[in-house]
Amino acid sequence: MKYEITSHNTKKLLAASLKKALLNHPLSKVTVSGIVKDCGINRNTFYYHFKDIYDLMKWTFEDEAIEVVKKIDLISDYDDAIRFVMNYVEENEHILNCAYDSIGREGMKQFLHADFISVIESIIDYVEKKSERKLEEDYKGFVANFYTEAIAGMVIDWLKNRETRDKEKTVRYISDTIRYSLAGIFKYEDNTDKKILQHS
């Protein structure tokens, strides 16, 4: 346990150094040498924890945002979960824009996808239990990916157009779309041989 705490603290130190470096340099100009010098640790310590600067950046996103999101009662209040993500985007606009400029839209979506999909899967699981019906596994995976791609794309669009996109309206649109469309999926009755719903 003590080692795990020390390891996490080292990662936090590296993440803080990355964020500081991005205030003055684009991500493509941030180096491992600069990060470890700022932290006062050696290169081997960096590479023990991360493959490269991009790996450190990904961990920073996950540690600061996604782990907290997972602790929110996502099922009872979609709005709060979406709003938290967008608040984090606002507070970290600079580092996220640096990431976007370096890895592009698709790269950003890949970062966000791995984090958002667990949130969506938990929502689908909850609706399955509540409705006493289950989606076929292939279709369940499709639905989770569909919503995750949509949310990641909308959050990125909002990040790049914050001056013209109202945050609260965006929060409401995303959460309502998930809530009502997912409810519709579980009311769907397919009369063909290819069933997407099963009774529990």
VOSE-624962 format. One line per field, with one value per residue (C-alpha): x, y negated, z; chain; residue in three letters. Coordinates in steps of 0.02 Angstrom, whole numbers. Layout:
N
xx = [X, ...];
yy = [Y, ...];
zz = [Z, ...];
kette = [A, ...];
rest = [ala, ...];
***
This chain:
200
xx = [0, 141, 224, 61, 41, 221, 200, 40, 122, 265, 140, 50, 215, 252, 76, 92, 257, 177, 37, 163, 268, 115, 88, 243, 266, 161, 148, 265, 403, 383, 521, 549, 715, 626, 494, 615, 729, 583, 530, 705, 693, 788, 733, 720, 586, 486, 498, 453, 283, 252, 300, 312, 240, 75, 55, 83, -46, -174, -146, -165, -337, -393, -328, -398, -564, -624, -594, -699, -835, -850, -888, -1035, -1208, -1219, -1379, -1485, -1423, -1350, -1343, -1219, -1105, -1102, -1083, -934, -846, -878, -821, -659, -641, -662, -536, -408, -445, -262, -192, -338, -313, -127, -172, -297, -170, -42, -146, -300, -484, -472, -331, -433, -583, -477, -421, -599, -676, -588, -647, -826, -872, -870, -992, -1108, -1097, -1148, -1299, -1352, -1330, -1442, -1579, -1570, -1601, -1739, -1831, -1798, -1744, -1572, -1492, -1401, -1215, -1165, -1299, -1259, -1079, -1138, -1251, -1113, -992, -1124, -1159, -975, -924, -1064, -1023, -836, -871, -993, -875, -734, -848, -899, -716, -671, -826, -856, -885, -1038, -1101, -1201, -1137, -1298, -1395, -1263, -1270, -1459, -1457, -1329, -1409, -1587, -1535, -1456, -1601, -1743, -1663, -1601, -1774, -1841, -1720, -1784, -1964, -1924, -2007, -1931, -2045, -1908, -1793, -1653, -1698, -1605, -1700, -1718, -1829, -1733];
yy = [0, -121, -89, -121, -289, -338, -285, -386, -538, -526, -521, -672, -766, -727, -778, -945, -976, -935, -1059, -1193, -1159, -1175, -1353, -1404, -1271, -1170, -986, -941, -1043, -968, -842, -706, -788, -951, -863, -761, -910, -1013, -871, -831, -647, -538, -481, -299, -349, -434, -283, -165, -250, -312, -266, -446, -621, -570, -428, -551, -669, -528, -478, -660, -669, -506, -543, -718, -698, -524, -445, -582, -564, -380, -424, -535, -456, -452, -355, -471, -631, -628, -818, -826, -699, -791, -959, -894, -841, -1011, -1103, -1005, -1052, -1236, -1227, -1137, -1222, -1263, -1086, -1012, -1135, -1093, -910, -945, -1045, -904, -747, -815, -780, -591, -578, -675, -565, -410, -483, -524, -363, -247, -354, -390, -214, -147, -285, -240, -54, -85, -184, -44, 84, -21, -36, 152, 187, 58, 120, 305, 325, 353, 301, 431, 415, 363, 230, 172, 144, 51, -63, -100, -145, -248, -359, -370, -429, -556, -626, -637, -727, -850, -890, -924, -1033, -1131, -1151, -1226, -1338, -1388, -1571, -1528, -1369, -1387, -1262, -1230, -1206, -1084, -988, -976, -923, -784, -715, -723, -639, -494, -480, -480, -384, -247, -232, -213, -72, 28, 5, 70, 233, 320, 444, 516, 661, 541, 492, 350, 366, 513, 531, 560];
zz = [0, 45, -123, -216, -128, -168, -349, -366, -287, -413, -556, -483, -474, -657, -707, -619, -708, -875, -846, -796, -953, -1064, -1004, -1102, -1236, -1359, -1316, -1460, -1376, -1202, -1167, -1040, -996, -954, -850, -746, -719, -655, -538, -478, -524, -648, -821, -766, -640, -778, -893, -753, -743, -921, -1099, -1157, -1136, -1218, -1095, -952, -1027, -1041, -860, -806, -888, -810, -636, -623, -710, -745, -575, -496, -627, -586, -405, -452, -442, -631, -635, -531, -612, -787, -787, -643, -726, -893, -805, -706, -865, -945, -788, -796, -980, -934, -793, -901, -1067, -1099, -1079, -1177, -1319, -1319, -1332, -1470, -1569, -1554, -1580, -1670, -1651, -1673, -1547, -1420, -1451, -1418, -1252, -1201, -1267, -1145, -1000, -1054, -1107, -928, -880, -1023, -986, -805, -864, -982, -842, -730, -862, -893, -709, -696, -851, -814, -993, -1068, -1230, -1330, -1293, -1469, -1476, -1299, -1352, -1507, -1405, -1278, -1417, -1507, -1356, -1309, -1482, -1480, -1308, -1343, -1506, -1427, -1282, -1406, -1512, -1358, -1306, -1475, -1481, -1301, -1344, -1448, -1361, -1201, -1073, -979, -1139, -1201, -1036, -1049, -1232, -1202, -1044, -1114, -1275, -1180, -1058, -1184, -1327, -1210, -1135, -1313, -1350, -1203, -1258, -1431, -1484, -1633, -1720, -1831, -1792, -1743, -1566, -1483, -1319, -1203, -1052, -892];
kette = [A, A, A, A, A, A, A, A, A, A, A, A, A, A, A, A, A, A, A, A, A, A, A, A, A, A, A, A, A, A, A, A, A, A, A, A, A, A, A, A, A, A, A, A, A, A, A, A, A, A, A, A, A, A, A, A, A, A, A, A, A, A, A, A, A, A, A, A, A, A, A, A, A, A, A, A, A, A, A, A, A, A, A, A, A, A, A, A, A, A, A, A, A, A, A, A, A, A, A, A, A, A, A, A, A, A, A, A, A, A, A, A, A, A, A, A, A, A, A, A, A, A, A, A, A, A, A, A, A, A, A, A, A, A, A, A, A, A, A, A, A, A, A, A, A, A, A, A, A, A, A, A, A, A, A, A, A, A, A, A, A, A, A, A, A, A, A, A, A, A, A, A, A, A, A, A, A, A, A, A, A, A, A, A, A, A, A, A, A, A, A, A, A, A, A, A, A, A, A, A];
rest = [met, lys, tyr, glu, ile, thr, ser, his, asn, thr, lys, lys, leu, leu, ala, ala, ser, leu, lys, lys, ala, leu, leu, asn, his, pro, leu, ser, lys, val, thr, val, ser, gly, ile, val, lys, asp, cys, gly, ile, asn, arg, asn, thr, phe, tyr, tyr, his, phe, lys, asp, ile, tyr, asp, leu, met, lys, trp, thr, phe, glu, asp, glu, ala, ile, glu, val, val, lys, lys, ile, asp, leu, ile, ser, asp, tyr, asp, asp, ala, ile, arg, phe, val, met, asn, tyr, val, glu, glu, asn, glu, his, ile, leu, asn, cys, ala, tyr, asp, ser, ile, gly, arg, glu, gly, met, lys, gln, phe, leu, his, ala, asp, phe, ile, ser, val, ile, glu, ser, ile, ile, asp, tyr, val, glu, lys, lys, ser, glu, arg, lys, leu, glu, glu, asp, tyr, lys, gly, phe, val, ala, asn, phe, tyr, thr, glu, ala, ile, ala, gly, met, val, ile, asp, trp, leu, lys, asn, arg, glu, thr, arg, asp, lys, glu, lys, thr, val, arg, tyr, ile, ser, asp, thr, ile, arg, tyr, ser, leu, ala, gly, ile, phe, lys, tyr, glu, asp, asn, thr, asp, lys, lys, ile, leu, gln, his, ser];
***
